[in-house]
Amino acid sequence: MCGRRAYGAVVELEVVGEVVEWRGPAPYHFLVLPDDAADDVRAEAGRLSYGWGMVPVRGRVGETTFGTAMWPRDGGYWLPLKDAVRRGEGLELGDTVHVTLWLDDRAP
């Protein structure tokens, strides 16, 4: 599920997805963006992306705000959910999460 609003150069996305784990050299937790949200990110990626297709964003889960960069993966985008975000909001693997994302060129 995704809702999209644009405010000039800033695009706001409302995204709902499941917390998943990717086990690389260390476990990382992500929200895999649904296809419609990934399409919205892809449309903005050309002006925002820096190396390897990473897209910087600002985000909010519950009361926790954060900055990160989404990873392009398997034709979509994965949003890293840092430990501080997950702990602050009590998120676990498999939880369904609602995230507000802001795509803009000032995101950290």
Helices and strands as residue ranges (DSSP letters): E 2-7, E 10-23, E 27-32, H 35-48, E 55-61, E 64-73, E 76-80, H 83-89, E 96-103
